């Protein structure tokens, strides 16, 4: 699933809270802060095009409240898959959803792949 589809899915599925599989911790995978930073960077990148639409419609874009890494497992041949809880605020309502995201380590740190 592409990063854009994952973020859009997070917005659409914000009203649905799934139960996450608690995966075993991983020594070489992304830390909680690295998962949060990678998601926030992708979120900001994806939200930029929506800023103009928000101004035209008068509807505030979704706001990222919090990102929590629930656990990661190594993915072969490289990278990690992590269960990530995303808390969003949209139209005055704060909701949480859980997504499986693929992370790979790039030259600038961990990034979401897809």
Order of alpha helices (4+ residues) and beta strands (2+ residues): alpha-alpha-beta-beta-beta-beta
